[in-house]
Amino acid sequence: MPKKITKDTAVVHASIDAEANHGIVNVPVYHASTITSPNLDDYRNHRGRYDYGRIGTPTSEASEQAVAGLYGMDDCVSAPSGLSAVCLGISGVLACGDHALFPDSIYGSARKFVENILPRMGVEVEFYAPLISGDEMAERFTAKTRLLYLESPGSQTFEMQDLPALIACAKRHDCLVAIDNTWGTAFHFDAVAHGVDVVIEAGTKYIAGHSDVSLGYVIANGATAKRIREYARFTGLCVAPDDHYLALRGLRTMHLRLRASEANGIALAVWLEAQSEIVAVLHPALPSHPQHQAWRRDFTGSAGLFSFVFDEAIPQKAIDALVDGLAFFAIGDSWGGYESLINQAKIKRTIAPLPQGTLLRIYAGLEHADDLIADLEAGFARLRDAL
Ligand SMILES: Cc1ncc(COP(=O)(O)O)c(C=O)c1O
């Protein structure tokens, strides 16, 4: 294989070894708990490549290596959900007595882990405003700060962090940087080039991509990767082989689905921006987004996930009339599949201000943009009737 290939080609060919598999293209699904050794000496000395199902099989390895390769990092450790990958990536590098910094706009379930579990482990946690500057961030570091956690854009509110400045600040303080890159994906945010040490991606979303798998990946290099793998191993984290298979199968078309979802997301965001009841569309790829320039500088594309905010005068019952009658936008949270979604989540913030007015989040799936826009048009007609 040529040394430098595009990510499009990488996802199509990653982890395929048809020759070793009777010519069959797809990676076999090994269901395994027991893995036996041919003799006691091999068993005692762990000579087999695999020796315990939970610790790894050709199926889990294929899925993990495909994602590690996509990010250009040494290793990738899988976990049974995106959230458990977040917890693994954080716990794997922290220890009792450490101080760690998290954005106020962190994914809501990750926030619950950070607020409720990390302090029990003796980790001091501190939240920071997602739009903090590098200079302001420098003041947060103490001798005990071990981890700067990033998530850009912010969950539900889509603030784009000043990633280069924040990462540079962490490096000056000899501190590890982790990012939840589920929105950016390996296609749109080059975490390694930006100096990130630990990348977390919910494979549940665009990688698996068909709304039927929960799984997450933590990607890292060298000693950091080793610590994370040890943590996963010592705490018994593992993913069912069928889920790895589905994730790998999803990965083959991820680039195409991502682009289609991205294009639909932009089309919907542009359409929504023109509606008089909407005061803001929080989509980083729109020139009206306050951190649009940061997105352009750091990312090469966008996910089809964004929010929009109604004028405060619009009552909830009119918004309900809009949403409840939609034909193609199901009401739900776990995005990245083929179908479009809409939600109105409870958002917790203790530092960053929330937009005034009702905020809805859209995930643009793979339907035709014209049908999605027609669906929203009918929805806005219902909203206007209900005013
Ligand atoms: C940014 C982000 N990270 C992590 C997760 C968690 O993924 P999972 O649902 O697989 O636990 C989500 C889920 O919505 C998410 O949006």
PDBQT file of the ligand as one rigid body, heavy atoms in Angstrom, charges set to zero:
ROOT
HETATM    1  C1  LIG A 401     -19.992  14.889  22.036  1.00  0.00    +0.000 C 
HETATM    2  C2  LIG A 401     -20.427  13.573  22.600  1.00  0.00    +0.000 A 
HETATM    3  N1  LIG A 401     -19.536  12.817  23.240  1.00  0.00    +0.000 NA
HETATM    4  C3  LIG A 401     -19.866  11.635  23.755  1.00  0.00    +0.000 A 
HETATM    5  C4  LIG A 401     -21.137  11.141  23.649  1.00  0.00    +0.000 A 
HETATM    6  C5  LIG A 401     -21.482   9.825  24.274  1.00  0.00    +0.000 C 
HETATM    7  O1  LIG A 401     -21.687   8.817  23.354  1.00  0.00    +0.000 OA
HETATM    8  P1  LIG A 401     -22.556   7.521  23.748  1.00  0.00    +0.000 P 
HETATM    9  O2  LIG A 401     -23.975   7.873  23.508  1.00  0.00    +0.000 OA
HETATM   10  O3  LIG A 401     -22.063   6.457  22.850  1.00  0.00    +0.000 OA
HETATM   11  O4  LIG A 401     -22.282   7.219  25.177  1.00  0.00    +0.000 OA
HETATM   12  C6  LIG A 401     -22.104  11.893  23.000  1.00  0.00    +0.000 A 
HETATM   13  C7  LIG A 401     -23.496  11.395  22.890  1.00  0.00    +0.000 C 
HETATM   14  O5  LIG A 401     -24.406  12.096  22.499  1.00  0.00    +0.000 OA
HETATM   15  C8  LIG A 401     -21.749  13.149  22.461  1.00  0.00    +0.000 A 
HETATM   16  O6  LIG A 401     -22.650  13.922  21.826  1.00  0.00    +0.000 OA
ENDROOT
TORSDOF 0
